[in-house]
Amino acid sequence: MKYAVITGTSKGLGASVAKQLMEASVHVIGLARGKNQELENADLPGSYKHYQVDLSDIEQTEATFQNIISFLKGQLVESLQLVQNAALVSPIEQAGKQDIAQLTAHVHVNLLAPMVVTNLWLDAWRDTDLSLVIANVTSGAANRSVYGWNAYGSTKAGLDRYTNTVALEQEMLGTGHKVFLFDPSIMDTDMQGEIRSADPSQFVDVDQFKNYKAENKLRDTDVVAKVLVDRLLNEASIQNGEYYSVKNIFK
Ligand SMILES: NC(=O)c1ccc[n+]([C@@H]2O[C@H](COP(=O)([O-])OP(=O)(O)OC[C@H]3O[C@@H](n4cnc5c(N)ncnc54)[C@H](OP(=O)(O)O)[C@@H]3O)[C@@H](O)[C@H]2O)c1
């Protein structure tokens, strides 16, 4: 059976990716603090199993992924994909005015959890002939400095470097595992709502993001998810270490 493990499936992009993979007969294991009743009740060819977890809590994250690994080791797994999608944009604030607890949670969810999970994942399947696929969801913010997004830009840039480095290691080790980046560009999700609600003193470009919404420039997550899902369903087309952006599809 084909399996995909996706973080952040309670809403937004993660929920759309989960649904589309289930439509394509992939069995999805989803994670978030919240649940997703629609996915749990869906009557689709692929099943849905949810693990409630707070990815800012690294001990809880490790224990949850150990449970997922134990579950998968008991299944007949023919392909296994991991989509690390969960992330926070907050704190949106200039350095010097941030709450330390919020900053810590941000770095844990956006960067440390994906690193810890990747480490567990590659270790767990070290001695099998499964070719793993790991997609890490990034942002254009990794490559430009935006006033108020010092945390978000830094964790996404860190995730990019981490992904590229793990891809290089897997290439040199000849494992056949593929690790790549997916940039979804701007989507109509709660994360964008949070961005629009920032005060201009915290986020100088807030009006630009209000205009994206007003001018209907934010893409629907189902449209964006299809770009990633088409790629995941055609594993041979995935290049190890590649940066795959929605912007290259919708020019
Ligand atoms: N929206 C955009 O325009 C945009 C642009 C570029 C890149 N991205 C990236 O695309 C990805 C998806 O974003 P989105 O817009 O779909 O975001 P979203 O609607 O805010 O959803 C975020 C998901 O992450 C989960 N999550 C957040 N904190 C968590 C925690 N502590 N523990 C477990 N799960 C947690 C949330 O679940 P719970 O809250 O239920 O825990 C939710 O399912 C992110 O990596 C984001 O950086 C988004």
The ligand as an ORCA input file, in Angstrom:
! r2SCAN-3c Opt
* xyz 0 1
  N      -0.402     30.682      2.958
  C       0.561     31.169      2.214
  O       0.357     32.146      1.471
  C       1.907     30.512      2.206
  C       2.910     31.071      1.388
  C       4.164     30.449      1.333
  C       4.404     29.318      2.087
  N       3.412     28.819      2.884
  C       3.719     27.605      3.640
  O       2.746     26.617      3.326
  C       2.562     25.740      4.456
  C       1.096     25.631      4.809
  O       0.624     26.906      5.145
  P      -0.935     27.254      5.275
  O      -1.100     28.594      4.689
  O      -1.748     26.103      4.809
  O      -1.041     27.425      6.857
  P      -2.295     27.307      7.850
  O      -3.573     27.395      7.108
  O      -2.010     28.271      8.942
  O      -2.138     25.803      8.396
  C      -1.001     25.448      9.130
  C      -1.070     23.991      9.528
  O       0.053     23.728     10.376
  C      -0.415     23.165     11.603
  N       0.373     23.596     12.744
  C       0.710     24.858     13.106
  N       1.322     24.845     14.285
  C       1.367     23.554     14.709
  C       1.848     22.911     15.864
  N       2.404     23.592     16.874
  N       1.733     21.562     15.959
  C       1.140     20.863     14.974
  N       0.670     21.411     13.835
  C       0.769     22.756     13.725
  C      -1.849     23.707     11.763
  O      -2.606     22.816     12.579
  P      -3.115     23.157     14.060
  O      -3.219     24.636     14.176
  O      -4.428     22.424     14.126
  O      -2.085     22.565     14.957
  C      -2.339     23.665     10.314
  O      -2.845     22.395     10.003
  C       3.433     26.323      5.574
  O       4.672     25.645      5.600
  C       3.639     27.771      5.150
  O       4.816     28.317      5.687
  C       2.188     29.383      2.966
*
